[in-house]
Amino acid sequence: MRIGLVILPHEPWAVARERWKAAEDLGFHHAWTYDHLTWRGFRDRSWFGAIPILTAAATLTSRIRLGTLVATPNFRHPVPLAKEVMTLDDISGGRLTLGLGAGATGFDASALGEPPWSPRERADRFGEFVELLDRLLVERATSARGRFYSAEEARSIPGCVQQPRVPFALAATGPRGLRLAARLGQSWVAVDRRGVDRALVDRLEEACAEVGRDPGSLDRIALLGLRERPLDSIQAFRDVVGHYRELGFTDLVVHWPEGPFTGSPALFETIAAEGWLA
């Protein structure tokens, strides 16, 4: 099982750079940051942009995979995002994974001054957003007219280092999102906020069957720390790994202990010593 780390983008780079370097030096398989304009209790505190942070991390590291958990339609448009993703994939030497989700209500959803989206519109937008991103990152020139997102001869030259495009990690729990992950995702992301159980995994496998995909070909990423506390102790970490391994997950992602996330960075040394990061 691969283990990843979320590093919140709230520290100045002079501080944050040490955390990104430590993530690679310790042996974490991947490192992520949140793509928000701000987040929860950080609304009136410092918070930096995900793409510049990941670009800086790409130049600082050489092995670890990097990614967003997750970019959403709340304030992103597929055309400029595709160009940034293509560029970041080049700078990182093909180490980027693009985490994508439908987003939620809150500051990110209202910062551009748009009226709130209904759940149906949010799901509709997410589907169109991902479909267009897929085309933009594969085709050299893309023209599309959608209900929410359009492109006119949008160029993606030279294209991604990873072919045919950077891998998508799609966060989803509902039927439409799970089918989208089954069709276009290289990974599926489940968040422990509401609990992750066998029923949810079964729904993913049903979605794979609906689109004719082998469910074993889709990596499964569990984002932990919003409900479960895997870094409270080494035993807590072992227990969480055991639970998600039984559910067939291939990857776990924990948070650097800070803000609402409990634990101690010193525990990373024990996790590495036990071989979890090998």
Order of alpha helices (4+ residues) and beta strands (2+ residues): beta-alpha-beta-alpha-beta-alpha-beta-alpha-alpha-beta-beta-beta-alpha-beta-alpha-beta-alpha-beta-alpha
